[in-house]
């Protein structure tokens, strides 16, 4: 998958699910405070929340994903960094384009979409996640 999509624009993007929020957690807390997998797991929960808010995923699938993350003993509640800090950190993520945050969101299990999101929806996800 990596070799066939070196620029992460197609199928490989699914591997980045949770990373936009997860990288913000890692940087915001300081690398090493949370393990990468902990940050990405929590980021997956956040991305699933945003997916539901944007009408891309149903609530039952979101709950199922949260259950899987909990079963793996990974955090499902994000650290309190402040909405503005999260947004600032996500704007410098490698997937961001011209300061516009790009999210890998679920449309169903195994299927993702790369998209931007309205600031209001992102901030609602952040408020619901901490």
Order of alpha helices (4+ residues) and beta strands (2+ residues): alpha-alpha-alpha-alpha-beta-beta-alpha
